[in-house]
Amino acid sequence: MRQDQLLHEVAAVLQRVPQWARIDMASPDALLRARAEDTLAAMIVAALTESSEWIADRRAYPPPPFDHPSLPLEG
């Protein structure tokens, strides 16, 4: 993904940030700021992973193998 495309994606997310998160980002309360930061980070990650070019870029650099044994699921 080119830098201008990345900038566009992030700017689009910032335009959709809920009002409560905008207010809480400036709050003196650390818990409120953390909640707003987590929300914003999740929104940015979701937007980038939905972008087909971002997914294509990630395939060029696959994650390392995950050799953790699977856990049995019990119902």
N, C-alpha and C positions, 0 to 999 in steps of 0.2 A: 504494500500500500504506500502510495506516495505521501509525502508530508502534507501537501495541500488537501488530499483526500482525508487523511487522518484528522487534520484541523477541522475540516467540514463536519466529520462524524462527531467529534467531541463538542464542537459548537452547537450542533443540533441537540445533543444531549443536554447541554447546559441551558438551552432554551426551554426544555421540558422539566427542569427540576421543580419539584413541588415547592409552594411558598413556605411551608413549615420548615423544609430543609434549608432554604435560603436564610431564613431567620435564625435557625439553630446553628448554622455555620458560624455566626457571629456571637453566639451566646457565651457568657462567661462560665456557664456550666459545662464541665468537661464531658459529662455523659451525653448531654444533648448534642454537643459538637461531634462526638464520636459517632452517634447514631446518624447524624446528617452526613458525615464523611463516608460512613459505610454505605449509606444509600446512594450517594453520588458515585462512589467507586463501582458499586454493583450496576448502576445504570450505564456507566461508561463501558464496563466489561461486556454487558449484554449487547450494547450497540455494536461494539467491535466484533464480537463473535458472530453476530448476525450478518455482518458484511461478507459477501462471497469472496471478495479479494483478500480480506484478512484471513479467511479460512484457507484460501489457496496459498498465501504466504506462509502460514503455519505448517502446511504440508511439506513445504520446502525444507523445513527444519523440524522433523518429527521429534516428539519427546523421547527421552531415554526409556528403555524397556522397564516395565514394572513387573518385577518378579515376586511380588508378594503373594503368598498362597491364599486362595480364596477361602472365605469362611463359610461354613454351612449355615444355611438359613433355616430356621425352625419356625413352624407356624403355630 
